[in-house]
Amino acid sequence: MRLIEELQQSVREEQSLFRAQLLREDIDRLTKLGDLARSAGDLDTFKKAGRRIGWTQGDARTGELGEALDALLDAVFDYETGGAGSEQEARIRDTWLALHRVRMERLVGCLSTPVPKPVE
C-alpha cells in the first residue's frame, strides 16, 4: 500500500520525536488493517475488527470517527481483496486524509476544552 510507504518516508524525515511516534502508530494501524482485510471472511467482520485497533485512546471515542473511518475501512478492504491499483491507492489516500482531519479535530477539541477550576 503506497500510503504506508509515504508515511514511512515521513517518519524518516520527521524532526519531532512526538510526530514521528504518531506516524509509526498510524503505520501499525494501516498494516493491521491490511492483515485483517486479507484474513476476514467478509466486509462486516473486517469492519468490526478494524474499528477496534486503537484509533482513539482505548477506542473509547472511535465511534465519533463515523463515516470517515468507514470510508477508509471500505477502501482498504476493497484494495486488499482484489481491487489493488492506482485508483484504489488514490481512494485510500483520500479517505485517510479525511479520517486524519476528523481525528485531529476531535483531539484538538478535547485539548481545547477548558478544565474546570476546583471549587474552593
N, C-alpha and C positions, 0 to 999 in steps of 0.2 A: 504494500500500500504506500503510495507516494507520500501521503500526509505524514506517515511515521518517519520516512526519510527526511522530510522537510523539518519536522520537529527535532530530529536527531542533529541535524545541521545547526538548528537554532541553539541547541544545548552547547554545542562546541564553540559557538560564537558568543554566547551569553556571558556577560561580565558579572552579573548579580548571581550570587550563590542561591538566593531565595528563588528567583525566577527560573534558574536552571533546574532546581529541585521540582518546581511545579511542572516544568516541561517534561522531566523524566517521569513524573507521576502520570501525566497525560499519555505519554508513550506507552507506559504499562497498561493503562486502561484500554487504549486502542488495540494493543497486542492481545489483551484478554478478549476483547470483542471479536477479533478475528478468529481466535481459537474457539470461542463459544459458537460463533456462526457456523464454523465447519463441523462442530460436533452436535449441534442441536438438531433435533428431528424436524422442527418446523419453526416458523416465524414467531408464533406466540411463546413457545418455550424459550427461544432465544431472547425475546424482549423481556420476559420475566427475569431471566438471569442477567441480562445486560443492564437492567435498571439497578442492580444491586452490586455494583463493583466499586463503590466509593466515589460517586460523582459529587457528593457533598459529605461533610463530616458525618460518619456513621450512617450515611444515606438518609439522615433524618429529614432533609429538605429536598431530596431528589425529585419528589412529586411536583415541586414547583418548576421544574425544568420542562415539564409537559411536552408540548408539540415539538420543541427544538430537539429534545433528546429522542423522541420517537422518530423524527425525520432522520437523524443520524443512524439510529438502530436499523431502520429500513434500508438506508443506503449501504451500510456495512454488510447486512445480511445479503442483499442482492449482489454486492461485489464478491463476497466470499462463496456464494453458492452458484457461481457461473456467470455473473454479469461483469466480470473484470474488463476494463477498457478505459480509454481516456474520458469518455462521458461519465462513467461511474466514478472515476477518480475525481473529476470536477464536482460531481454531486456530493461526494464525501467531503471534499474540502469546503464547499459552500455550506453544507449542513453543520460541519464542525465549527465554522466561523460563527454561524448563528447561535449554536449552543454555547460557544465560548462567551459571546456577548451576554447571553442570558445569565450564565453563571457569574460573570463579573458584575452584572447589575445586582444580582442577589447578594453577592459578597459585599459590594460597596454599600448597599442598602443596610446590611447588618452592621457594618462598621460605622456607618454614619448616624445610626440611631442613638440619640443621647442616652447616656447612662443616668438613671435616676439618682439623685443625691440622697444620701442616707438622712433619715428623719432624726433630728436631734432632740 
